[in-house]
Amino acid sequence: MVLGTWSLLLPLPVMIPCKRLFEYILFYKDEMMFQIEQGTKQWSKVTLTDPWAF
């Protein structure tokens, strides 16, 4: 099927908006993680309790 106009083909981000809700900053040696909410820019500090395997 051939479309008559290219305006019907939208890039994927326009068709299905995808937003990151959180960003994470990890400090493995200090066993600490910061979680930043993208919408409000509020952050929280979380202590890493489980061992991390690399």
VEXMI-110860 format. One record per atom (N, C-alpha, C): atom name; residue number from 1; x, y, z; residue in one letter. Coordinates in steps of 0.02 Angstrom, whole numbers, plus 50000, padded with zeros to 5 digits. Each point is the difference from the previous one (the first is absolute). Layout:
N
{'CA', NUM, {X, Y, Z}, 'a'};
...
//
This chain:
54
{'N', 1, {50042, 49941, 50000}, 'm'};
{'CA', 1, {49958, 50059, 50000}, 'm'};
{'C', 1, {50044, 50062, 50000}, 'm'};
{'N', 2, {49986, 50046, 49956}, 'v'};
{'CA', 2, {50038, 50061, 49994}, 'v'};
{'C', 2, {49958, 50058, 50027}, 'v'};
{'N', 3, {50030, 50038, 50045}, 'l'};
{'CA', 3, {49965, 50058, 50028}, 'l'};
{'C', 3, {50009, 50060, 49954}, 'l'};
{'N', 4, {49947, 50038, 49992}, 'g'};
{'CA', 4, {50004, 50058, 49956}, 'g'};
{'C', 4, {50038, 50058, 50030}, 'g'};
{'N', 5, {50006, 50004, 50064}, 't'};
{'CA', 5, {50035, 50056, 50031}, 't'};
{'C', 5, {50042, 49975, 50058}, 't'};
{'N', 6, {50057, 50030, 50009}, 'w'};
{'CA', 6, {50046, 49980, 50054}, 'w'};
{'C', 6, {49979, 50030, 50067}, 'w'};
{'N', 7, {49952, 50045, 50001}, 's'};
{'CA', 7, {49980, 50031, 50063}, 's'};
{'C', 7, {49966, 49951, 50047}, 's'};
{'N', 8, {49980, 49943, 49974}, 'l'};
{'CA', 8, {49969, 49949, 50043}, 'l'};
{'C', 8, {50051, 49961, 50040}, 'l'};
{'N', 9, {50063, 50001, 49978}, 'l'};
{'CA', 9, {50052, 49963, 50035}, 'l'};
{'C', 9, {50034, 50046, 50050}, 'l'};
{'N', 10, {49987, 49988, 50064}, 'l'};
{'CA', 10, {50030, 50041, 50052}, 'l'};
{'C', 10, {50056, 49962, 50034}, 'l'};
{'N', 11, {50051, 50035, 50023}, 'p'};
{'CA', 11, {50052, 49965, 50038}, 'p'};
{'C', 11, {49971, 49969, 50063}, 'p'};
{'N', 12, {50030, 49946, 50022}, 'l'};
{'CA', 12, {49975, 49963, 50058}, 'l'};
{'C', 12, {49991, 50043, 50062}, 'l'};
{'N', 13, {50046, 50045, 50019}, 'p'};
{'CA', 13, {49989, 50041, 50060}, 'p'};
{'C', 13, {49938, 50045, 49995}, 'p'};
{'N', 14, {49981, 50020, 49941}, 'v'};
{'CA', 14, {49940, 50041, 49992}, 'v'};
{'C', 14, {49938, 49958, 50008}, 'v'};
{'N', 15, {50001, 49939, 49972}, 'm'};
{'CA', 15, {49942, 49956, 50004}, 'm'};
{'C', 15, {49990, 49973, 50070}, 'm'};
{'N', 16, {50055, 49979, 50032}, 'i'};
{'CA', 16, {49997, 49971, 50067}, 'i'};
{'C', 16, {50048, 50038, 50044}, 'i'};
{'N', 17, {49977, 50052, 50034}, 'p'};
{'CA', 17, {50046, 50039, 50041}, 'p'};
{'C', 17, {50028, 49956, 50057}, 'p'};
{'N', 18, {50064, 50004, 50008}, 'c'};
{'CA', 18, {50034, 49960, 50050}, 'c'};
{'C', 18, {50041, 50047, 50044}, 'c'};
{'N', 19, {49985, 50001, 50064}, 'k'};
{'CA', 19, {50035, 50046, 50044}, 'k'};
{'C', 19, {50035, 49961, 50055}, 'k'};
{'N', 20, {50059, 50024, 50018}, 'r'};
{'CA', 20, {50034, 49971, 50057}, 'r'};
{'C', 20, {49969, 50030, 50063}, 'r'};
{'N', 21, {49982, 49958, 50046}, 'l'};
{'CA', 21, {49970, 50025, 50062}, 'l'};
{'C', 21, {50053, 50014, 50053}, 'l'};
{'N', 22, {50052, 49960, 50001}, 'f'};
{'CA', 22, {50052, 50007, 50051}, 'f'};
{'C', 22, {50069, 49996, 49969}, 'f'};
{'N', 23, {50048, 50032, 50033}, 'e'};
{'CA', 23, {50071, 49991, 49986}, 'e'};
{'C', 23, {50031, 49973, 50063}, 'e'};
{'N', 24, {50051, 49959, 49992}, 'y'};
{'CA', 24, {50033, 49970, 50057}, 'y'};
{'C', 24, {50074, 50016, 49997}, 'y'};
{'N', 25, {50029, 50017, 50058}, 'i'};
{'CA', 25, {50072, 50009, 50007}, 'i'};
{'C', 25, {50022, 49951, 50053}, 'i'};
{'N', 26, {50045, 49955, 49982}, 'l'};
{'CA', 26, {50022, 49947, 50045}, 'l'};
{'C', 26, {50071, 50013, 50024}, 'l'};
{'N', 27, {50011, 49992, 50064}, 'f'};
{'CA', 27, {50067, 50002, 50030}, 'f'};
{'C', 27, {50011, 49932, 50033}, 'f'};
{'N', 28, {50031, 49954, 49962}, 'y'};
{'CA', 28, {50008, 49931, 50024}, 'y'};
{'C', 28, {50043, 49996, 50062}, 'y'};
{'N', 29, {50056, 50036, 50000}, 'k'};
{'CA', 29, {50046, 49995, 50057}, 'k'};
{'C', 29, {49969, 50027, 50064}, 'k'};
{'N', 30, {49959, 50051, 49994}, 'd'};
{'CA', 30, {49966, 50030, 50058}, 'd'};
{'C', 30, {49933, 49966, 50015}, 'd'};
{'N', 31, {49981, 49951, 49959}, 'e'};
{'CA', 31, {49937, 49965, 50006}, 'e'};
{'C', 31, {49941, 50049, 50004}, 'e'};
{'N', 32, {49998, 50046, 49953}, 'm'};
{'CA', 32, {49951, 50054, 50000}, 'm'};
{'C', 32, {49971, 50008, 49930}, 'm'};
{'N', 33, {49936, 50017, 49995}, 'm'};
{'CA', 33, {49969, 50014, 49936}, 'm'};
{'C', 33, {49956, 50062, 50008}, 'm'};
{'N', 34, {50003, 50044, 49950}, 'f'};
{'CA', 34, {49955, 50058, 49998}, 'f'};
{'C', 34, {49950, 49989, 49944}, 'f'};
{'N', 35, {49936, 50011, 50015}, 'q'};
{'CA', 35, {49947, 49993, 49951}, 'q'};
{'C', 35, {49970, 50069, 49989}, 'q'};
{'N', 36, {50000, 50023, 49937}, 'i'};
{'CA', 36, {49975, 50067, 49982}, 'i'};
{'C', 36, {49938, 49992, 49957}, 'i'};
{'N', 37, {49945, 50028, 50022}, 'e'};
{'CA', 37, {49938, 49998, 49962}, 'e'};
{'C', 37, {50003, 50055, 49947}, 'e'};
{'N', 38, {49990, 49982, 49937}, 'q'};
{'CA', 38, {50008, 50048, 49945}, 'q'};
{'C', 38, {49947, 50054, 49999}, 'q'};
{'N', 39, {49939, 49984, 50019}, 'g'};
{'CA', 39, {49945, 50049, 49997}, 'g'};
{'C', 39, {50008, 50056, 50051}, 'g'};
{'N', 40, {50019, 49983, 50061}, 't'};
{'CA', 40, {50003, 50050, 50053}, 't'};
{'C', 40, {50071, 50018, 50021}, 't'};
{'N', 41, {50049, 49962, 49976}, 'k'};
{'CA', 41, {50071, 50009, 50018}, 'k'};
{'C', 41, {50012, 49988, 50074}, 'k'};
{'N', 42, {49954, 49966, 50034}, 'q'};
{'CA', 42, {50011, 49981, 50069}, 'q'};
{'C', 42, {50045, 49939, 50001}, 'q'};
{'N', 43, {50040, 49994, 50052}, 'w'};
{'CA', 43, {50046, 49944, 50003}, 'w'};
{'C', 43, {49995, 49966, 50068}, 'w'};
{'N', 44, {50021, 49938, 50001}, 's'};
{'CA', 44, {50002, 49962, 50063}, 's'};
{'C', 44, {50065, 49960, 50001}, 's'};
{'N', 45, {50024, 49989, 50060}, 'k'};
{'CA', 45, {50062, 49963, 50010}, 'k'};
{'C', 45, {49981, 49931, 50028}, 'k'};
{'N', 46, {50026, 49948, 49968}, 'v'};
{'CA', 46, {49984, 49931, 50019}, 'v'};
{'C', 46, {50065, 49963, 50017}, 'v'};
{'N', 47, {50000, 49965, 50055}, 't'};
{'CA', 47, {50058, 49959, 50018}, 't'};
{'C', 47, {49994, 49933, 49965}, 't'};
{'N', 48, {50054, 49980, 49967}, 'l'};
{'CA', 48, {50001, 49935, 49966}, 'l'};
{'C', 48, {50018, 49946, 50051}, 'l'};
{'N', 49, {49954, 49954, 50010}, 't'};
{'CA', 49, {50011, 49948, 50051}, 't'};
{'C', 49, {50017, 49933, 49969}, 't'};
{'N', 50, {49979, 49987, 49939}, 'd'};
{'CA', 50, {50015, 49935, 49968}, 'd'};
{'C', 50, {50068, 50003, 49968}, 'd'};
{'N', 51, {50038, 49945, 50002}, 'p'};
{'CA', 51, {50065, 49999, 49966}, 'p'};
{'C', 51, {49991, 50003, 49924}, 'p'};
{'N', 52, {50044, 50036, 49969}, 'w'};
{'CA', 52, {49997, 50008, 49927}, 'w'};
{'C', 52, {50052, 49954, 49969}, 'w'};
{'N', 53, {49979, 49961, 49951}, 'a'};
{'CA', 53, {50045, 49954, 49965}, 'a'};
{'C', 53, {50019, 50030, 49933}, 'a'};
{'N', 54, {50063, 49997, 49984}, 'f'};
{'CA', 54, {50023, 50026, 49936}, 'f'};
{'C', 54, {50028, 49945, 49958}, 'f'};
//
